[in-house]
Amino acid sequence: MSKENIGIVKAWEAKVRKSQATKKNKNNSVFLTMMSAAVAHVDDDDPPCKEPVNHAEKILSNGDFYTGQWLDNLPHGHGKYLWTDGCMYLGEWYKGKTMGKGKFSWPSGATYEGEFKGGYMDGRGTYTGSSGDTFRGYWVMNLKHGNGTQSYANGDYYDGDWRRGSQDGHGRYQWKSSNHYIGQWKNGLMNGSGTMIWSNGNRYDGFWQDGLPRGNGSFRWPDGSFYVGFWSKDPKEQNGTCYPSGSVSENLDWDPQELFLDLNDCKIATCEKMSILPSQKMLSWPGVLDQGNAKPVKRNGNEGRLRRISVDGRLSNYSVASLDSSDVSSGCGDVELRDVEERFGNLQVEELDPRIYKLRTQPVKKQGETISKGHKNYELMLNLQLGIRHSVGRPAPAISLDLKSSAFDPKEKVWTKFPPEGSKHTPPHQSSEFKWKDYCPVVFRTLRKLFNVDAADYMLSICGNDALRELSSPGKSGSFFYLTNDDRYMIKTIKKAEVKVLLRMLPAYYNHVRAFKNTLVTKFYGLHCVKLTGPNQKKVRFVIMGNLFCSEFSIHRRFDLKGSSHGRITSKPESEIDPTTTLKDLDLNYIFRLQKSWFQEFCRQVDRDCDFLEQERIMDYSLLVGLHFQEASCREALTPSRTSGVRTPPGIRTPTGVRTPTGLHTPTGIGDESESGAPRLSRVDLDKLFMDPSWRASIKLGINMPARVEKTRKRDFEAQLVGEPTGVLHEVVLFFGIIDILQDYDISKKLEHAYKSMQYDPTSISAVDPKQYSKRFRDFIFRVFAEDT
C-alpha cells in the first residue's frame, strides 16, 4: 500500500474512532480488528474476476471505507465495505449492490452469512445473534421465509416453515423443558391442527387457535385414559367426555381447564432483533475521496450532492449532511416496507428458490357434499357419531391379539338404546330415538390395535364437530359412501348379505391381516347398524374402512382394475374427466414399473391375498390404483388414453379439442390450477421431499411408493386391455390396494354369469367363479405391473 493510501486509511481510522466515542470499548475493538483484517488481507480474498475490473481502496465522503473490485465507479465483484458505526460486509457485489454470497457483521458481534440480493438478505443464510440466537434457513427481503431452524438463547428450538419472519405452516417447537409441539402455525402462534406432548407423557391432539386449544381435540394420559371433546378457554364453551382406561382412573375428576394452566410454561421465545438491516445501510458511491483510479462523478444540477442507492436499489439524491445517524431508523422505513409488500404480494412459488418449501399442495376441492343440518342424512350422521363415540370410548379390558373363537361368533353383538333424554350409559342428544348395534366389538377393537389406530384419534376423526361428507352418487351396488373431514376413514353402507359375508370370513380375515402386515386387502375398523324407532323401522348397516388415498400428495389419476373388459370403460365425456374420476380397465394407458425389491414383494403379496379371497369364495374385487405425478409441468401425463382407438378413430374432432391415438388432448393438467383443485408443484420441492428420511420411512407396499409409469398405446378399434409400451416414462408416487372384497359367488352372481355368458364372451365378464376370477385378476395385474429395469 502506498504512503498516500496509508495516510488516507489512518485518517479514516481517526474518523471511525471519533464516531464510535460513545460506543462500548468492546464494539470499538471488534470494528478496528475487522478494519485491519480487511486492509491487510484483501488481496488474499479477491478471486479472479472474468470482467475487466480494477482493484480499488476508497474512503467515501461520509467516512465509510471500501476495498475490493471496482467497475464503472461501482463495486463489482468481490469486496469489503466498512461503515463508521462498526458494521461490515464482505462478499460479492454487482453494480454497486450486495449480490451473491457474503457476510454481514454488526458491531454487537452478530453476523449473517449467506446469500444477498439487491442489498437484502435473500436466499439461504445463517444469522447468529450476539446473545446466542441462531437461524439457519431461507430468507426473502431480510425476512425469514421458507424452511428454517431457529435455536433460541434460552434453549428452545424450532424447525419448520416460516413466512414473513414468523413461524407459519408446519413446524416443530421444542422447549428447554422437553415439552414439544408438532403441527400447524400461523403468524408465530400454534394455529390449526397440532399435537402438544409434555415431558411427563401427557399429550393433546387437536385444533388450536392463537396459541391455545380451540375446537375438537383429545387429551391423553400415560395410563391410556383420555378426554375427548370441544376445547375452549371459556369454561362455558368447554364440553366433552372422559374415558378411563380398563380400571377406575383418578383422571375422572380432571378439569379440562387445567390444560390451559399447563400451557403457561410453554411460551414461544422471541428472536433477537437486528439493530439495523443490511438493506438499510445506505451506500454512497459518487463523491468518494479519489485514490488514483476513480474520479468523482458530476451530475448536471446536482454538484455538491451525492447519488446513493436507496433501499429498493434505485439511485436517489441526498446531501452529505443527510448522512447522519438519524437518517436510518432501527426498523424498516416506509420505502422498505412498501417494497417488501410489493414483492411478497406478487410472489409466486416458482419465483422463489424452490428449495425453501417442503411439499405443500394448494387447497384441493374435497370430494362430496358436506352433511349439514337440513341434509336428508343429517340425523343418520348424528346417530352414527353418537354410536361410534359410545362403542370406542366404552371401558374395556386390556386387548390381547390372541382372540378366543367366541369373539368371532356372528351372534356376538351388542345392542344399545339411545333415547333423546339420555340414559345411564348414553348422553342426551337432539336426534330421534334409535338403537345401535356393534358386531363382534372385541374383534374390531383388536383390529384397530393391530392397524395402529389410536382410539382418541379414531373418535376425533369420525365424531368431531366436523361433519362427514357424502360422495355425490352411490356406487353400482347402491351403497352410499361417506368420508371423514380429514379423509382418513371411509364409511360405506352395506347390505345384510355383505354383513353376513364379512362375519363369516372374519376369523380368516383376522388371521390373514395379522400374518401379513403388507396385505393389500381393505382394512376394516368397525361393523355397525343403526335402527330407527317409530313408524319407520329402517336399518342402516355400515362398515368403516381406511381411505387408501389419504395422503399429503394429490391424486392426479385413479384406476379401478379387475382384469375384465365388458363394460370396463368410463362413461364420462373426456372433457369431464378430472382427478376425482375413477377410470377403468379399458381406460388404462400405463404400465406401472416398481423397483426390483418392491416388485417381488408386490407379486408375493398379490398371490397371498388372491389365495385368501379365493378360499373365502370372494370375487368381483378390484385393485384401486392412485397416481401422483412428480412432474409439475407435465400435462400429457394426466390424459387417459381414452383416444387409444378403443372407441374413437384418430383425428376425430370433439367439442374440447382433437382426440388422437396417443392421448395428447389434455382437458386439465397438473401444471395448472383447475376447478378440481389440481395443484402446481415444484419439481425441486418434490426432489427434496423424496430425499427426506422421514418420508422414506413412511413408504410401504401400496403407500407412498416412488415408481415410474410408462405410457402405452393401443390399437384402433380394439378392446385391448394392455397397450404397447411407448418408452415415455413419468416419475410418480403410487398408492394401491384391493377393494370390494365382500361379494361372494352366490346364486345371484351365478345367474348373472349364466345370463351374460350367452350374450358376451364369458372371459370378458366380471361375474365368474372365484377360482377363475383370481387367475384372470392375477394374470392382468402382473401384466400391468412390471419390474423397473
C-alpha positions in Angstrom: 0.0 0.0 0.0 1.4 3.5 -0.9 2.3 6.1 1.7 -0.6 8.2 0.4 -3.1 5.4 0.8 -1.8 4.6 4.3 -2.3 8.2 5.2 -5.9 8.0 3.9 -6.6 4.9 5.9 -5.2 6.4 9.1 -7.4 9.5 8.5 -10.4 7.1 8.1 -9.5 5.3 11.3 -9.5 8.5 13.2 -12.9 9.3 11.9 -14.1 5.9 12.9 -12.7 6.3 16.5 -14.4 9.7 16.7 -17.8 8.4 15.6 -17.6 5.5 18.0 -16.6 7.6 21.0 -19.9 6.8 22.7 -19.8 3.1 21.9 -18.7 0.4 24.3 -15.0 -0.4 24.2 -15.7 -4.0 23.0 -17.5 -2.7 19.9 -14.5 -0.5 19.0 -12.2 -3.4 19.3 -14.4 -5.6 17.1 -14.7 -3.0 14.5 -11.0 -2.0 14.4 -10.0 -5.6 14.2 -12.3 -6.1 11.2 -10.9 -3.0 9.5 -7.3 -4.1 10.0 -8.0 -7.5 8.6 -9.8 -6.0 5.6 -6.8 -3.8 4.7 -4.1 -6.4 5.4 -5.7 -9.4 3.6 -7.8 -8.0 0.8 -5.5 -9.5 -1.9 -5.9 -13.0 -0.4 -9.7 -12.8 -0.5 -10.2 -11.5 -4.0 -10.9 -14.3 -6.5 -10.1 -13.8 -10.2 -12.9 -12.0 -12.0 -13.8 -12.6 -15.6 -14.9 -8.9 -16.1 -12.2 -6.3 -16.8 -12.5 -4.8 -13.3 -10.0 -2.8 -11.3 -8.9 -3.1 -7.7 -9.7 -0.1 -5.6 -9.4 1.2 -2.0 -11.7 4.1 -1.3 -12.7 6.3 1.6 -16.2 7.7 1.0 -17.2 11.3 1.8 -19.1 10.1 4.9 -16.1 8.2 6.2 -17.1 4.7 5.1 -14.3 2.5 3.6 -14.4 0.1 0.6 -11.7 -2.2 -0.7 -12.1 -4.6 -3.5 -13.0 -5.0 -7.2 -14.4 -1.9 -8.9 -16.1 -1.3 -12.3 -17.7 1.9 -13.7 -17.3 3.8 -10.4 -19.1 1.0 -8.5 -18.1 -2.1 -6.6 -18.4 -5.1 -8.9 -17.0 -8.5 -8.0 -15.6 -9.3 -4.6 -15.0 -6.6 -1.9 -15.3 -5.4 1.7 -17.3 -2.4 2.9 -16.9 -1.0 6.4 -19.2 1.6 7.9 -18.2 4.1 10.6 -20.8 2.6 13.0 -18.9 -0.7 13.0 -20.9 -2.7 10.5 -19.0 -4.6 7.8 -19.9 -6.5 4.6 -17.5 -9.0 3.0 -18.6 -10.7 -0.2 -19.9 -10.4 -3.7 -21.1 -7.2 -5.4 -23.0 -6.5 -8.6 -23.0 -2.9 -10.0 -22.9 -1.4 -6.5 -25.3 -3.8 -4.8 -24.6 -6.6 -2.4 -25.5 -9.6 -4.6 -24.5 -13.2 -4.2 -22.7 -14.8 -1.3 -21.4 -12.6 1.5 -21.1 -12.0 5.2 -22.6 -9.0 7.1 -21.3 -8.3 10.6 -22.8 -6.0 13.3 -20.7 -4.2 15.9 -22.5 -6.2 18.6 -20.9 -9.4 17.3 -24.0 -10.7 15.4 -23.4 -12.0 11.9 -25.3 -13.1 8.8 -23.6 -15.3 6.3 -25.3 -16.4 3.2 -27.0 -15.1 0.1 -27.8 -11.5 -0.7 -30.0 -10.0 -3.5 -30.1 -6.2 -4.1 -28.8 -5.4 -0.7 -31.3 -7.7 1.1 -30.6 -10.9 3.0 -32.3 -13.1 0.4 -31.8 -16.8 -0.2 -30.2 -19.4 2.1 -28.3 -18.0 5.0 -27.4 -18.2 8.7 -27.9 -15.5 11.2 -26.0 -15.7 14.5 -27.1 -13.2 17.2 -24.9 -11.7 19.9 -27.0 -13.4 22.6 -26.7 -16.9 21.0 -29.8 -17.0 18.8 -29.1 -18.8 15.5 -31.3 -19.2 12.5 -30.4 -21.4 9.5 -32.7 -21.4 6.6 -34.2 -19.3 3.8 -34.8 -15.5 3.7 -36.7 -13.2 1.4 -36.0 -9.4 1.6 -34.5 -9.6 5.2 -37.3 -11.8 6.5 -37.2 -15.5 7.3 -39.4 -17.1 4.7 -39.4 -20.8 3.8 -38.0 -23.7 5.7 -35.5 -23.0 8.6 -34.3 -23.9 12.1 -34.1 -21.4 15.0 -32.1 -22.1 18.1 -33.1 -19.6 20.9 -30.8 -18.2 23.5 -33.0 -19.7 26.3 -32.5 -23.3 24.9 -35.7 -23.6 22.9 -35.6 -24.9 19.3 -37.9 -24.6 16.3 -37.7 -26.5 13.0 -40.2 -25.8 10.3 -41.8 -23.3 7.9 -41.6 -19.5 8.2 -43.5 -16.7 6.4 -42.6 -13.1 6.6 -40.4 -13.5 9.6 -42.8 -15.7 11.7 -43.5 -19.3 12.2 -46.2 -20.1 9.6 -47.1 -23.5 8.1 -45.9 -26.8 9.6 -43.2 -26.9 12.3 -41.9 -28.5 15.5 -41.1 -26.4 18.6 -39.3 -27.9 21.5 -38.9 -26.2 24.8 -35.9 -26.5 27.1 -38.1 -28.5 29.4 -38.5 -31.2 26.7 -42.2 -30.3 26.1 -42.8 -30.1 22.4 -45.4 -29.2 19.8 -45.7 -30.6 16.3 -48.3 -29.1 13.9 -49.6 -26.0 12.2 -48.6 -22.4 12.9 -49.8 -19.0 11.8 -48.2 -15.6 12.5 -45.8 -17.1 15.1 -48.5 -18.9 17.1 -49.8 -22.5 17.2 -52.8 -22.4 14.9 -54.7 -25.3 13.2 -54.1 -29.0 13.8 -51.3 -30.0 16.1 -50.0 -32.1 18.9 -48.5 -31.0 22.2 -46.6 -33.6 24.2 -45.5 -32.8 27.8 -42.3 -34.3 29.3 -44.5 -36.3 31.8 -46.2 -38.2 28.9 -49.4 -36.3 28.7 -50.4 -35.1 25.3 -53.1 -33.1 23.5 -54.1 -33.8 19.9 -56.5 -31.4 18.2 -57.1 -27.9 16.9 -55.5 -24.7 18.0 -56.3 -21.0 17.7 -53.9 -18.2 18.5 -51.6 -20.4 20.6 -54.4 -22.2 22.6 -56.5 -25.3 22.1 -59.7 -24.4 20.4 -62.1 -26.8 18.7 -62.1 -30.6 18.6 -59.3 -32.3 20.5 -58.3 -35.1 22.8 -56.2 -35.2 25.9 -54.4 -38.4 26.9 -52.6 -39.6 30.0 -49.8 -42.2 30.0 -52.1 -44.8 31.6 -54.3 -44.9 28.5 -57.2 -42.7 29.8 -58.3 -39.9 27.5 -60.7 -37.0 27.3 -62.4 -36.1 24.0 -64.4 -33.0 23.3 -64.6 -29.4 22.3 -62.0 -27.2 23.8 -62.2 -23.5 24.7 -60.6 -21.3 27.3 -64.1 -20.2 28.1 -65.4 -22.9 30.6 -69.0 -22.3 29.3 -68.0 -23.5 25.8 -65.9 -26.4 27.0 -67.6 -29.8 26.8 -66.5 -33.4 26.4 -66.3 -36.8 27.9 -63.5 -38.6 29.9 -62.9 -42.2 29.1 -60.8 -44.1 31.7 -58.5 -47.0 30.9 -59.5 -50.5 31.8 -59.6 -49.9 35.5 -61.0 -47.0 37.5 -58.9 -43.9 36.8 -58.1 -40.9 39.1 -58.5 -38.7 36.0 -62.3 -38.9 36.0 -62.4 -35.7 38.2 -59.9 -33.9 36.0 -60.9 -30.3 35.0 -60.1 -29.7 31.3 -59.3 -26.1 32.1 -56.1 -27.4 33.8 -54.7 -27.9 30.3 -54.6 -24.1 29.8 -52.6 -23.8 33.1 -50.1 -26.4 31.8 -49.5 -24.2 28.8 -48.4 -21.2 30.9 -44.9 -22.8 30.9 -44.9 -23.2 27.1 -44.4 -19.6 25.8 -42.9 -19.1 22.4 -39.5 -17.4 22.7 -38.8 -14.2 20.7 -35.9 -13.9 18.3 -33.2 -11.4 18.8 -33.9 -8.2 16.9 -31.4 -6.7 14.5 -30.3 -3.2 15.3 -30.2 -2.3 11.7 -30.9 -4.3 8.5 -28.2 -4.7 5.8 -30.6 -3.1 3.2 -30.9 0.0 5.4 -27.1 0.7 5.2 -27.2 3.5 2.6 -24.3 3.3 0.2 -22.7 6.5 -1.2 -20.6 5.9 -4.3 -20.1 9.2 -6.2 -18.1 11.9 -4.4 -15.6 9.4 -2.9 -12.1 10.6 -2.0 -10.0 9.8 -5.1 -7.3 7.2 -4.6 -5.7 7.4 -8.0 -8.0 5.5 -10.3 -11.5 6.8 -9.8 -12.8 10.3 -10.3 -15.8 12.0 -8.7 -18.9 11.7 -10.9 -20.6 15.1 -11.5 -24.2 15.4 -12.4 -25.8 18.5 -14.0 -27.6 20.5 -11.4 -26.5 18.2 -8.6 -23.0 19.3 -7.9 -22.2 19.1 -4.2 -24.8 16.3 -3.7 -24.3 12.6 -3.6 -26.1 9.9 -5.5 -26.7 6.8 -3.4 -28.6 3.6 -3.7 -31.9 3.5 -1.8 -33.3 0.5 0.0 -35.1 -0.6 -3.2 -31.9 -0.4 -5.3 -32.7 2.8 -7.1 -30.4 5.9 -7.1 -31.5 8.9 -5.1 -30.0 12.4 -4.4 -29.1 13.3 -0.8 -26.9 15.9 0.6 -23.8 15.0 2.6 -25.4 16.4 5.7 -28.2 13.9 5.4 -25.8 11.0 6.1 -26.0 11.1 9.9 -27.1 8.5 12.4 -30.7 9.7 12.3 -31.1 9.0 8.6 -31.8 5.4 9.1 -34.1 4.1 11.8 -33.8 0.8 13.6 -36.8 -0.6 11.9 -37.9 -0.8 8.3 -38.6 2.5 6.7 -41.7 3.3 4.7 -40.0 2.7 1.4 -38.7 -0.7 2.5 -42.0 -1.8 3.9 -43.6 -0.9 0.6 -41.0 -2.8 -1.3 -41.5 -5.9 0.9 -45.2 -5.8 0.5 -44.9 -5.4 -3.3 -42.5 -8.3 -3.6 -44.4 -10.6 -1.3 -47.7 -9.6 -2.8 -46.6 -10.5 -6.3 -44.6 -13.5 -5.2 -45.3 -16.8 -6.9 -43.8 -20.1 -5.6 -41.9 -20.6 -8.8 -40.2 -17.2 -8.3 -38.6 -18.2 -5.0 -35.7 -20.6 -4.7 -37.9 -23.7 -4.8 -35.9 -25.4 -2.1 -37.4 -23.1 0.5 -40.7 -25.1 0.7 -41.5 -28.5 1.8 -44.1 -30.0 -0.3 -47.4 -28.2 0.4 -50.1 -28.6 -2.1 -52.6 -25.8 -2.8 -56.0 -26.4 -1.2 -57.8 -29.1 -3.2 -61.5 -29.1 -3.5 -62.7 -32.0 -1.3 -65.0 -34.7 -2.7 -68.6 -35.0 -1.8 -71.3 -32.9 -0.1 -71.0 -31.8 3.5 -73.8 -33.3 5.6 -75.1 -30.2 7.3 -78.3 -29.5 9.1 -81.2 -30.0 6.6 -79.4 -32.7 4.7 -81.6 -35.8 4.3 -78.9 -37.9 6.1 -78.0 -35.4 8.8 -79.8 -37.3 11.5 -78.3 -40.6 10.4 -74.8 -39.0 10.7 -75.5 -37.8 14.2 -76.7 -41.3 15.2 -73.5 -42.8 13.7 -71.3 -40.4 15.6 -73.0 -40.9 18.9 -72.8 -44.7 18.4 -69.1 -44.7 17.5 -68.3 -42.5 20.5 -70.1 -44.9 22.7 -68.5 -48.0 21.3 -64.9 -46.8 21.1 -65.0 -45.0 24.4 -66.6 -47.7 26.4 -64.2 -49.1 29.1 -62.8 -52.5 28.1 -60.2 -54.9 29.4 -56.6 -54.9 28.0 -56.5 -56.2 24.5 -54.7 -59.4 23.6 -54.0 -60.2 19.9 -54.8 -63.9 20.7 -58.6 -63.9 20.5 -60.9 -66.7 21.6 -63.1 -68.3 18.9 -66.2 -67.0 20.8 -65.2 -63.4 19.9 -65.9 -64.2 16.2 -69.3 -65.7 16.8 -71.8 -63.9 14.5 -74.2 -63.7 17.4 -71.6 -61.7 19.3 -73.2 -58.3 19.1 -74.3 -55.5 21.5 -77.5 -53.5 21.2 -77.7 -50.1 22.9 -80.7 -47.8 23.1 -80.2 -44.1 22.6 -83.2 -42.1 23.9 -83.1 -38.3 23.3 -83.1 -37.5 27.0 -80.1 -39.8 27.6 -79.7 -42.8 29.9 -77.2 -44.2 32.4 -74.9 -45.2 29.6 -75.7 -42.8 26.8 -75.7 -38.9 26.6 -78.7 -36.8 25.8 -78.9 -35.8 22.1 -81.0 -33.8 19.6 -81.8 -36.7 17.3 -84.7 -39.1 17.4 -84.5 -42.2 19.5 -82.5 -45.0 17.8 -80.8 -48.3 18.5 -77.2 -49.0 17.9 -75.7 -52.4 17.2 -72.0 -53.4 17.5 -70.9 -56.5 15.6 -68.1 -58.5 17.1 -66.8 -55.5 19.1 -63.8 -57.3 20.6 -62.6 -58.4 17.2 -62.8 -54.9 15.6 -61.3 -53.3 18.7 -58.3 -55.7 18.3 -58.1 -55.0 14.6 -57.8 -51.3 15.3 -55.0 -52.0 17.6 -53.4 -54.3 15.0 -53.6 -51.5 12.4 -52.1 -49.0 14.9 -55.3 -46.9 15.1 -55.4 -44.7 18.2 -58.8 -44.7 19.9 -58.9 -41.0 20.6 -57.7 -40.1 17.0 -60.3 -42.5 15.6 -63.1 -40.9 17.6 -61.9 -37.4 16.7 -61.9 -38.1 13.0 -65.4 -39.6 12.9 -67.1 -38.0 15.9 -65.6 -34.5 16.0 -67.6 -31.3 15.3 -66.6 -31.5 11.6 -69.3 -33.1 9.5 -68.9 -36.1 7.3 -69.0 -35.7 3.5 -71.3 -37.8 1.3 -70.0 -38.7 -2.1 -72.1 -37.3 -4.9 -73.6 -40.6 -6.1 -73.9 -44.2 -4.8 -71.9 -46.9 -6.3 -73.1 -49.6 -8.7 -74.1 -51.7 -5.7 -76.4 -48.9 -4.4 -74.2 -48.3 -1.4 -73.5 -44.8 -0.1 -70.0 -43.6 0.8 -69.1 -41.1 3.5 -65.7 -39.6 4.1 -64.4 -38.1 7.4 -63.3 -34.4 7.2 -59.7 -35.4 7.5 -60.1 -38.0 4.7 -58.7 -40.8 6.9 -61.7 -43.0 7.1 -64.4 -44.0 4.6 -67.8 -45.2 5.8 -69.8 -47.4 3.4 -73.4 -48.5 3.8 -73.7 -52.3 3.0 -76.4 -54.9 2.5 -77.4 -57.6 5.0 -75.8 -60.2 2.7 -72.5 -58.3 2.8 -72.6 -58.2 6.6 -73.1 -62.0 6.6 -70.1 -62.4 4.3 -67.8 -60.3 6.5 -68.9 -62.0 9.7 -68.4 -65.4 8.0 -64.9 -64.6 6.8 -63.9 -62.6 9.8 -61.7 -65.3 11.5 -59.8 -66.0 8.3 -59.5 -62.2 7.6 -58.2 -61.6 11.1 -55.5 -64.3 10.8 -54.6 -63.1 7.3 -54.0 -59.4 8.1 -52.2 -60.4 11.3 -49.8 -62.7 9.4 -49.1 -60.3 6.5 -48.5 -56.7 7.5 -48.1 -55.7 3.9 -51.5 -57.1 2.9 -53.3 -55.1 0.2 -56.8 -56.1 1.2 -59.1 -53.4 2.7 -58.6 -52.6 6.3 -61.9 -52.8 8.3 -62.2 -50.9 11.6 -65.8 -51.4 12.6 -69.1 -53.0 11.6 -72.3 -51.4 12.9 -76.0 -50.9 12.5 -78.4 -48.1 13.2 -82.1 -48.9 13.7 -84.5 -46.1 13.7 -87.5 -46.4 16.0 -91.0 -45.2 15.4 -93.1 -46.0 12.3 -90.1 -46.2 10.0 -88.2 -49.2 11.4 -85.3 -48.7 9.0 -82.0 -50.4 9.5 -78.8 -49.0 8.1 -75.7 -51.2 8.2 -72.3 -49.8 7.5 -68.6 -50.7 7.7 -65.8 -48.3 8.5 -62.6 -48.7 6.3 -59.3 -46.9 5.8 -59.2 -44.4 2.9 -56.4 -45.6 0.6 -55.9 -42.1 -0.8 -55.5 -40.2 2.4 -52.1 -38.6 1.7 -50.3 -35.2 1.5 -49.9 -36.0 -2.2 -52.7 -35.0 -4.6 -54.0 -38.0 -6.5 -53.9 -37.0 -10.2 -55.3 -40.2 -11.7 -57.1 -43.2 -10.2 -57.9 -46.6 -11.8 -60.2 -49.4 -10.7 -58.8 -52.6 -12.3 -60.4 -56.0 -12.4 -58.9 -57.7 -15.5 -62.2 -58.0 -17.3 -63.2 -55.9 -20.3 -67.0 -56.0 -20.7 -68.3 -52.6 -19.6 -65.0 -51.6 -18.2 -64.7 -48.1 -19.6 -65.6 -44.8 -18.1 -68.9 -43.4 -19.4 -67.9 -39.7 -18.8 -67.1 -37.5 -21.7 -63.4 -36.8 -21.9 -63.8 -33.1 -21.1 -65.4 -34.0 -17.7 -62.6 -36.3 -16.5 -60.8 -34.8 -13.6 -58.5 -36.1 -10.7 -61.6 -37.4 -8.8 -62.8 -39.6 -11.8 -62.2 -43.3 -11.3 -61.1 -44.8 -14.6 -61.4 -48.5 -15.5 -59.5 -51.3 -17.3 -60.1 -50.1 -20.9 -59.1 -46.5 -19.9 -55.7 -47.7 -18.6 -52.8 -46.3 -20.6 -49.9 -47.0 -18.4 -47.6 -49.8 -17.2 -46.6 -49.4 -13.6 -42.8 -50.1 -13.0 -41.7 -50.9 -9.5 -38.2 -51.2 -8.1 -37.0 -54.8 -8.1 -37.4 -55.5 -4.3 -40.8 -53.8 -4.2 -42.0 -55.6 -7.4 -41.0 -59.0 -5.9 -42.8 -58.2 -2.6 -45.8 -57.0 -4.6 -46.1 -60.2 -6.6 -45.8 -62.3 -3.5 -48.5 -60.3 -1.6 -50.9 -60.3 -4.6 -50.6 -64.1 -4.7 -51.2 -64.4 -0.9 -54.2 -62.0 -1.0 -55.8 -63.7 -4.0 -55.3 -67.1 -2.4 -57.1 -65.9 0.7 -60.0 -64.4 -1.3 -60.3 -67.5 -3.5 -60.5 -69.7 -0.4 -63.3 -67.5 1.0 -65.2 -67.7 -2.3 -64.9 -64.0 -2.9 -65.0 -62.5 -6.4 -65.7 -59.1 -8.1 -62.9 -57.4 -6.2 -60.5 -54.9 -7.9 -57.2 -53.2 -7.5 -57.6 -49.5 -6.8 -54.6 -47.5 -8.0 -53.8 -43.8 -7.5 -51.1 -41.9 -9.2 -49.3 -38.7 -8.1 -47.2 -37.3 -11.0 -44.0 -35.8 -9.9 -43.6 -33.6 -13.0 -45.3 -30.4 -12.1 -45.5 -29.2 -15.7 -46.4 -32.5 -17.3 -49.8 -32.1 -18.9 -50.0 -35.2 -21.1 -49.5 -37.5 -18.2 -52.9 -36.6 -16.9 -54.8 -37.7 -20.0 -56.0 -41.3 -20.1 -55.8 -42.9 -23.4 -59.5 -42.7 -24.0 -58.5 -41.9 -27.5 -56.4 -45.0 -28.0 -58.7 -46.3 -30.7 -61.0 -48.4 -28.5 -63.9 -46.1 -29.2 -62.6 -43.3 -31.4 -60.5 -43.4 -34.6 -57.6 -41.0 -34.9 -58.2 -37.4 -35.6 -61.8 -37.2 -34.6 -62.7 -33.7 -33.5 -64.6 -33.3 -30.2 -66.1 -30.2 -28.6 -63.0 -29.8 -26.4 -60.3 -30.5 -29.0 -58.7 -33.1 -31.2 -58.6 -36.7 -29.9 -55.6 -38.6 -31.1 -54.4 -42.2 -30.6 -51.6 -41.0 -28.4 -53.9 -39.2 -26.0 -52.3 -35.8 -26.5 -55.6 -33.9 -25.9 -55.5 -32.7 -22.3 -58.6 -31.1 -20.7 -56.8 -30.5 -17.4 -53.2 -30.6 -16.2 -51.2 -30.7 -13.0 -49.3 -27.7 -14.3 -52.4 -25.5 -13.8 -54.9 -24.9 -11.0 -58.1 -26.4 -12.4 -61.6 -26.4 -11.0 -60.9 -29.7 -9.4 -58.0 -28.2 -7.4 -55.0 -29.9 -9.1 -52.1 -28.1 -7.6 -49.0 -26.5 -9.0 -45.9 -28.3 -7.6 -42.2 -27.6 -7.9 -40.1 -30.5 -9.1 -37.3 -29.4 -6.8 -39.7 -29.4 -3.8 -40.6 -33.0 -4.6 -37.0 -34.0 -5.1 -36.2 -32.5 -1.7 -39.2 -34.3 -0.1 -38.3 -37.6 -1.8 -34.8 -37.4 -0.2 -36.2 -36.8 3.2 -35.5 -39.8 5.5 -38.8 -39.3 7.4 -40.8 -39.6 4.1 -38.7 -42.6 3.1 -39.6 -44.3 6.3 -43.3 -43.9 5.5 -43.1 -45.9 2.3 -45.0 -49.2 2.5 -46.3 -51.6 -0.1 -49.1 -49.7 -1.8 -48.5 -46.4 0.2 -46.3 -43.5 -0.8 -44.3 -45.8 -3.2 -41.9 -44.0 -5.6 -42.2 -45.6 -9.0 -42.3 -44.9 -12.7 -45.2 -45.4 -15.2 -44.7 -46.0 -18.9 -47.2 -44.6 -21.4 -48.8 -47.2 -23.6 -50.6 -47.0 -27.0 -53.5 -49.2 -28.0 -54.5 -50.2 -31.5 -57.6 -48.6 -33.1 -61.0 -50.2 -32.7 -59.8 -53.0 -30.4 -60.8 -53.6 -26.8 -57.2 -54.1 -25.8 -56.6 -54.3 -22.0 -52.8 -53.7 -22.1 -51.4 -51.4 -24.6 -48.0 -51.4 -26.3 -45.2 -49.6 -24.4 -44.1 -46.3 -25.9 -40.9 -45.7 -23.9 -42.4 -42.5 -22.5 -41.8 -42.6 -18.7 -43.1 -40.5 -15.8 -41.9 -40.4 -12.2 -44.9 -41.0 -9.9 -45.8 -41.8 -6.3 -48.1 -44.9 -6.3 -51.0 -45.9 -4.0 -52.9 -49.1 -4.4 -55.0 -51.7 -2.6 -57.5 -54.5 -3.1 -61.1 -53.2 -2.5 -64.7 -54.6 -2.7 -64.0 -57.9 -1.0 -67.4 -58.6 0.4 -69.0 -60.2 -2.7 -69.2 -64.0 -2.7 -70.2 -66.2 -5.6 -73.8 -66.5 -4.5 -76.8 -67.5 -6.5 -77.3 -64.0 -8.0 -73.8 -64.0 -9.3 -74.2 -67.5 -10.8 -77.3 -66.4 -12.6 -75.6 -63.2 -13.8 -72.7 -65.4 -15.2 -75.1 -67.7 -17.0 -77.1 -64.8 -18.5 -74.2 -62.7 -19.7 -72.2 -65.7 -21.0 -75.0 -66.2 -23.6 -74.6 -62.6 -24.8 -70.9 -61.9 -24.4 -67.5 -63.6 -24.3 -67.6 -65.5 -20.9 -63.9 -64.5 -20.2 -64.7 -60.8 -20.6 -67.4 -60.5 -17.9 -66.8 -59.8 -14.2 -69.2 -62.5 -12.8 -67.1 -65.7 -12.9 -66.2 -68.4 -10.5 -63.8 -67.2 -7.7 -61.0 -69.5 -8.9 -61.3 -68.3 -12.5 -61.7 -64.7 -11.2 -58.5 -65.0 -9.1 -56.4 -66.4 -12.0 -57.6 -63.7 -14.5 -57.1 -60.9 -12.0 -53.5 -62.0 -11.3 -52.7 -62.5 -14.9 -53.8 -59.0 -15.7 -52.2 -57.3 -12.7 -48.9 -59.0 -13.4 -49.1 -57.6 -17.0 -49.7 -54.0 -16.0 -47.2 -54.1 -13.1 -43.6 -54.8 -14.0 -40.1 -54.6 -12.6 -38.3 -51.3 -13.4 -35.2 -52.3 -15.3 
